[in-house]
Amino acid sequence: MVEPFFADPALASWYDALSPTHERADFAFYLPRLMSARSVLDVGCGTGSLLHLAREAGHQGRLCGLDPGAGMLEQARRRPELDIEWILGDLRSVSWEREFDFVVMTGHAFQVLLGDDELRAALAAVRAALTDGGQFGFETRDPLARAWESWTTETPVEVAAGAEASMRMTRQVRSVDGEIVVFTSTFDVPGESDPRHSDSTLRFLGADRLDMFLAEAGLAVDERYGDWAGGPPGEGSPEIITVARRTPA
Ligand SMILES: C[S@@+](CC[C@H](N)C(=O)[O-])C[C@H]1O[C@@H](n2cnc3c(N)ncnc32)[C@H](O)[C@@H]1O
Protein backbone atom coordinates (compact mmCIF):
# COMPACT_ATOMS: atom_id res chain seq x y z
CA MET A 1 0.00 0.00 0.00
CA VAL A 2 1.33 3.43 -0.90
CA GLU A 3 2.15 5.69 2.04
CA PRO A 4 -0.24 8.55 2.97
CA PHE A 5 2.15 11.32 1.90
CA PHE A 6 1.89 10.13 -1.70
CA ALA A 7 -1.76 9.04 -1.67
CA ASP A 8 -3.19 12.09 0.08
CA PRO A 9 -3.69 15.14 -2.20
CA ALA A 10 -3.37 17.56 0.75
CA LEU A 11 0.13 16.24 1.57
CA ALA A 12 1.28 15.56 -1.99
CA SER A 13 0.56 19.21 -2.85
CA TRP A 14 3.52 20.14 -0.60
CA TYR A 15 5.99 17.72 -2.22
CA ASP A 16 7.49 20.10 -4.79
CA ALA A 17 7.91 22.82 -2.14
CA LEU A 18 9.95 20.31 -0.08
CA SER A 19 12.23 19.53 -3.04
CA PRO A 20 12.01 22.45 -5.51
CA THR A 21 12.45 21.18 -9.06
CA HIS A 22 15.02 23.81 -10.14
CA GLU A 23 17.31 22.91 -7.20
CA ARG A 24 17.38 19.17 -7.91
CA ALA A 25 20.81 17.86 -8.91
CA ASP A 26 19.26 14.47 -9.74
CA PHE A 27 17.00 16.07 -12.35
CA ALA A 28 20.04 17.86 -13.87
CA PHE A 29 21.70 14.43 -14.14
CA TYR A 30 18.74 12.60 -15.70
CA LEU A 31 17.25 15.29 -17.97
CA PRO A 32 19.84 15.04 -20.80
CA ARG A 33 19.31 11.27 -20.82
CA LEU A 34 15.57 11.75 -21.17
CA MET A 35 16.10 14.26 -23.96
CA SER A 36 18.16 11.82 -26.01
CA ALA A 37 15.62 8.98 -25.66
CA ARG A 38 12.66 8.78 -28.06
CA SER A 39 10.35 7.29 -25.43
CA VAL A 40 10.60 7.57 -21.65
CA LEU A 41 8.90 5.82 -18.73
CA ASP A 42 9.23 7.44 -15.29
CA VAL A 43 8.43 4.80 -12.63
CA GLY A 44 7.29 6.38 -9.34
CA CYS A 45 7.01 9.68 -11.24
CA GLY A 46 5.41 11.42 -8.25
CA THR A 47 4.33 14.96 -9.11
CA GLY A 48 5.64 14.44 -12.66
CA SER A 49 8.15 17.30 -12.50
CA LEU A 50 10.91 15.54 -14.45
CA LEU A 51 8.58 14.69 -17.35
CA HIS A 52 7.18 18.23 -17.26
CA LEU A 53 10.76 19.53 -17.55
CA ALA A 54 11.49 17.22 -20.49
CA ARG A 55 8.41 18.39 -22.40
CA GLU A 56 9.15 22.03 -21.61
CA ALA A 57 12.72 21.49 -22.85
CA GLY A 58 11.31 20.33 -26.20
CA HIS A 59 11.12 16.53 -25.93
CA GLN A 60 9.14 15.41 -28.98
CA GLY A 61 8.50 11.75 -28.19
CA ARG A 62 6.43 9.63 -25.82
CA LEU A 63 6.57 10.52 -22.10
CA CYS A 64 4.81 8.27 -19.62
CA GLY A 65 4.60 8.52 -15.82
CA LEU A 66 3.59 5.61 -13.58
CA ASP A 67 2.83 6.03 -9.88
CA PRO A 68 0.53 4.32 -7.34
CA GLY A 69 0.11 7.56 -5.33
CA ALA A 70 -3.16 9.22 -6.35
CA GLY A 71 -2.24 12.49 -4.60
CA MET A 72 1.07 12.69 -6.43
CA LEU A 73 -0.53 11.98 -9.82
CA GLU A 74 -3.11 14.68 -9.16
CA GLN A 75 -0.17 17.10 -8.98
CA ALA A 76 1.37 15.60 -12.13
CA ARG A 77 -1.86 16.24 -14.05
CA ARG A 78 -1.79 19.96 -13.16
CA ARG A 79 0.03 20.55 -16.44
CA PRO A 80 -2.84 21.62 -18.73
CA GLU A 81 -1.48 20.11 -21.96
CA LEU A 82 -2.49 16.45 -22.33
CA ASP A 83 0.80 15.41 -23.92
CA ILE A 84 2.11 13.15 -21.14
CA GLU A 85 0.54 9.80 -20.18
CA TRP A 86 -0.11 9.45 -16.43
CA ILE A 87 -0.89 5.96 -15.16
CA LEU A 88 -2.01 5.15 -11.61
CA GLY A 89 -0.26 1.91 -10.66
CA ASP A 90 3.10 0.24 -10.27
CA LEU A 91 5.22 -2.16 -12.29
CA ARG A 92 2.97 -5.09 -11.29
CA SER A 93 -0.01 -3.48 -13.01
CA VAL A 94 1.58 -2.97 -16.45
CA SER A 95 2.98 -5.23 -19.14
CA TRP A 96 4.94 -3.18 -21.66
CA GLU A 97 7.16 -4.99 -24.15
CA ARG A 98 10.08 -3.07 -25.70
CA GLU A 99 8.28 0.30 -25.61
CA PHE A 100 10.74 2.66 -23.90
CA ASP A 101 14.30 3.74 -24.73
CA PHE A 102 14.82 5.06 -21.22
CA VAL A 103 13.18 4.01 -17.94
CA VAL A 104 13.94 6.19 -14.93
CA MET A 105 13.25 6.04 -11.18
CA THR A 106 14.15 9.25 -9.31
CA GLY A 107 13.83 10.58 -5.77
CA HIS A 108 15.03 7.20 -4.42
CA ALA A 109 11.74 5.65 -5.51
CA PHE A 110 13.77 2.46 -6.14
CA GLN A 111 14.12 2.06 -2.37
CA VAL A 112 10.39 1.37 -1.94
CA LEU A 113 10.99 -2.04 -3.57
CA LEU A 114 11.39 -3.98 -0.34
CA GLY A 115 11.41 -7.75 -0.72
CA ASP A 116 13.63 -9.80 -3.05
CA ASP A 117 10.59 -11.07 -4.97
CA GLU A 118 9.18 -7.56 -5.37
CA LEU A 119 12.57 -6.29 -6.56
CA ARG A 120 13.03 -9.17 -9.03
CA ALA A 121 9.51 -8.64 -10.44
CA ALA A 122 10.10 -4.89 -10.81
CA LEU A 123 13.45 -5.35 -12.59
CA ALA A 124 11.92 -7.96 -14.90
CA ALA A 125 9.13 -5.51 -15.78
CA VAL A 126 11.66 -2.71 -16.40
CA ARG A 127 13.73 -4.95 -18.66
CA ALA A 128 10.63 -6.03 -20.59
CA ALA A 129 9.54 -2.40 -21.02
CA LEU A 130 12.95 -1.38 -22.47
CA THR A 131 13.70 -1.47 -26.17
CA ASP A 132 16.76 -3.52 -27.18
CA GLY A 133 19.76 -1.62 -25.84
CA GLY A 134 17.46 0.73 -23.87
CA GLN A 135 18.68 2.03 -20.51
CA PHE A 136 17.39 2.14 -16.94
CA GLY A 137 18.59 5.05 -14.77
CA PHE A 138 17.98 5.13 -11.02
CA GLU A 139 19.68 5.73 -7.70
CA THR A 140 19.61 4.19 -4.26
CA ARG A 141 21.29 5.58 -1.13
CA ASP A 142 24.51 3.78 -0.28
CA PRO A 143 23.92 1.91 3.02
CA LEU A 144 27.57 2.50 3.96
CA ALA A 145 26.81 6.24 4.26
CA ARG A 146 24.04 5.49 6.86
CA ALA A 147 21.88 8.46 5.81
CA TRP A 148 19.10 7.49 8.24
CA GLU A 149 21.30 8.45 11.19
CA SER A 150 20.62 12.12 10.48
CA TRP A 151 16.95 11.76 9.57
CA THR A 152 15.34 12.21 12.99
CA THR A 153 14.60 15.94 13.23
CA GLU A 154 14.76 17.83 16.53
CA THR A 155 13.42 21.08 15.05
CA PRO A 156 10.60 21.05 12.49
CA VAL A 157 11.48 21.83 8.89
CA GLU A 158 9.38 24.77 7.67
CA VAL A 159 8.14 24.45 4.11
CA ALA A 160 6.68 27.53 2.44
CA ALA A 161 4.70 27.32 -0.80
CA GLY A 162 3.65 30.56 -2.47
CA ALA A 163 1.52 32.83 -0.32
CA GLU A 164 0.33 30.01 1.94
CA ALA A 165 1.44 29.72 5.56
CA SER A 166 4.31 27.30 6.12
CA MET A 167 3.82 23.60 6.61
CA ARG A 168 5.97 22.10 9.38
CA MET A 169 7.50 18.67 9.04
CA THR A 170 9.33 16.42 11.52
CA ARG A 171 10.77 12.96 10.99
CA GLN A 172 11.40 10.11 13.40
CA VAL A 173 13.35 6.97 12.51
CA ARG A 174 11.48 4.04 14.10
CA SER A 175 13.71 1.07 13.33
CA VAL A 176 16.72 -0.09 11.39
CA ASP A 177 16.70 -3.82 10.73
CA GLY A 178 19.40 -4.97 8.31
CA GLU A 179 18.65 -3.27 4.98
CA ILE A 180 15.21 -2.02 6.09
CA VAL A 181 14.66 1.43 7.63
CA VAL A 182 11.23 2.48 8.94
CA PHE A 183 10.44 6.11 9.72
CA THR A 184 7.46 8.36 10.36
CA SER A 185 7.01 11.85 8.97
CA THR A 186 4.62 14.20 10.76
CA PHE A 187 3.10 17.20 9.00
CA ASP A 188 1.44 20.25 10.53
CA VAL A 189 -0.60 21.55 7.63
CA PRO A 190 -1.80 25.18 7.77
CA GLY A 191 -5.45 25.40 8.83
CA GLU A 192 -5.60 21.86 10.27
CA SER A 193 -5.72 21.28 14.04
CA ASP A 194 -4.42 17.68 13.99
CA PRO A 195 -1.07 16.72 12.50
CA ARG A 196 -0.95 14.17 9.69
CA HIS A 197 1.40 11.19 9.85
CA SER A 198 2.98 9.14 7.09
CA ASP A 199 4.93 5.93 7.70
CA SER A 200 7.65 4.94 5.23
CA THR A 201 9.76 1.83 4.77
CA LEU A 202 12.85 1.92 2.56
CA ARG A 203 15.40 -0.69 1.58
CA PHE A 204 19.10 0.17 1.55
CA LEU A 205 20.69 -2.30 -0.85
CA GLY A 206 24.47 -2.41 -1.14
CA ALA A 207 26.20 -2.18 -4.53
CA ASP A 208 27.25 -5.85 -4.66
CA ARG A 209 23.77 -7.20 -4.04
CA LEU A 210 22.26 -4.60 -6.33
CA ASP A 211 24.54 -5.71 -9.15
CA MET A 212 23.58 -9.33 -8.53
CA PHE A 213 19.87 -8.49 -8.93
CA LEU A 214 20.56 -6.40 -12.05
CA ALA A 215 22.63 -9.13 -13.72
CA GLU A 216 20.00 -11.75 -12.88
CA ALA A 217 17.36 -9.53 -14.53
CA GLY A 218 19.38 -9.07 -17.75
CA LEU A 219 20.54 -5.52 -17.04
CA ALA A 220 24.25 -4.63 -17.41
CA VAL A 221 25.72 -1.62 -15.60
CA ASP A 222 26.90 1.01 -18.13
CA GLU A 223 27.59 3.85 -15.68
CA ARG A 224 27.96 4.08 -11.91
CA TYR A 225 28.48 7.20 -9.76
CA GLY A 226 28.55 7.98 -6.05
CA ASP A 227 27.11 11.50 -6.18
CA TRP A 228 25.32 13.87 -8.54
CA ALA A 229 28.55 15.59 -9.55
CA GLY A 230 29.69 12.32 -11.12
CA GLY A 231 32.07 11.35 -8.30
CA PRO A 232 33.11 7.69 -7.90
CA PRO A 233 30.94 5.25 -5.93
CA GLY A 234 32.03 3.82 -2.58
CA GLU A 235 34.36 5.48 -0.04
CA GLY A 236 31.49 7.11 1.88
CA SER A 237 29.73 8.54 -1.19
CA PRO A 238 26.02 9.10 -0.51
CA GLU A 239 24.49 7.49 -3.60
CA ILE A 240 24.70 4.46 -5.83
CA ILE A 241 23.64 6.02 -9.13
CA THR A 242 23.28 3.49 -11.92
CA VAL A 243 22.58 3.58 -15.62
CA ALA A 244 22.07 -0.01 -16.79
CA ARG A 245 21.40 -1.39 -20.26
CA ARG A 246 19.03 -4.14 -21.38
CA THR A 247 21.23 -7.00 -22.50
CA PRO A 248 20.22 -9.44 -25.24
CA ALA A 249 18.39 -12.51 -23.90
C1 LIG B 1 10.06 10.14 -2.97
S1 LIG B 1 8.82 10.05 -4.18
C2 LIG B 1 9.71 10.38 -5.67
C3 LIG B 1 8.83 10.99 -6.71
C4 LIG B 1 9.57 11.43 -7.98
N1 LIG B 1 10.16 10.31 -8.66
C5 LIG B 1 10.60 12.48 -7.68
O1 LIG B 1 11.79 12.24 -7.90
O2 LIG B 1 10.21 13.56 -7.23
C6 LIG B 1 8.54 8.29 -4.29
C7 LIG B 1 7.40 7.95 -5.24
O3 LIG B 1 7.34 6.53 -5.38
C8 LIG B 1 5.99 6.17 -5.48
N2 LIG B 1 5.84 4.74 -5.17
C9 LIG B 1 5.50 4.16 -4.00
N3 LIG B 1 5.47 2.82 -4.14
C10 LIG B 1 5.81 2.56 -5.44
C11 LIG B 1 5.96 1.36 -6.21
N4 LIG B 1 5.77 0.16 -5.68
N5 LIG B 1 6.30 1.49 -7.51
C12 LIG B 1 6.51 2.71 -8.06
N6 LIG B 1 6.40 3.86 -7.37
C13 LIG B 1 6.05 3.79 -6.09
C14 LIG B 1 5.29 7.10 -4.51
O4 LIG B 1 3.89 7.19 -4.74
C15 LIG B 1 6.05 8.40 -4.75
O5 LIG B 1 5.41 9.20 -5.72
The ligand as an ORCA input file, in Angstrom:
! r2SCAN-3c Opt
* xyz 0 1
  C      10.055     10.145     -2.971
  S       8.820     10.047     -4.177
  C       9.706     10.376     -5.673
  C       8.829     10.987     -6.713
  C       9.571     11.428     -7.979
  N      10.163     10.312     -8.662
  C      10.599     12.476     -7.678
  O      11.786     12.236     -7.902
  O      10.207     13.560     -7.227
  C       8.538      8.294     -4.294
  C       7.398      7.946     -5.236
  O       7.345      6.528     -5.377
  C       5.992      6.174     -5.475
  N       5.843      4.744     -5.167
  C       5.499      4.158     -3.997
  N       5.475      2.819     -4.140
  C       5.812      2.559     -5.438
  C       5.961      1.364     -6.210
  N       5.772      0.165     -5.680
  N       6.300      1.489     -7.514
  C       6.509      2.708     -8.062
  N       6.399      3.864     -7.373
  C       6.052      3.786     -6.091
  C       5.291      7.096     -4.508
  O       3.886      7.192     -4.736
  C       6.046      8.401     -4.749
  O       5.412      9.199     -5.717
*
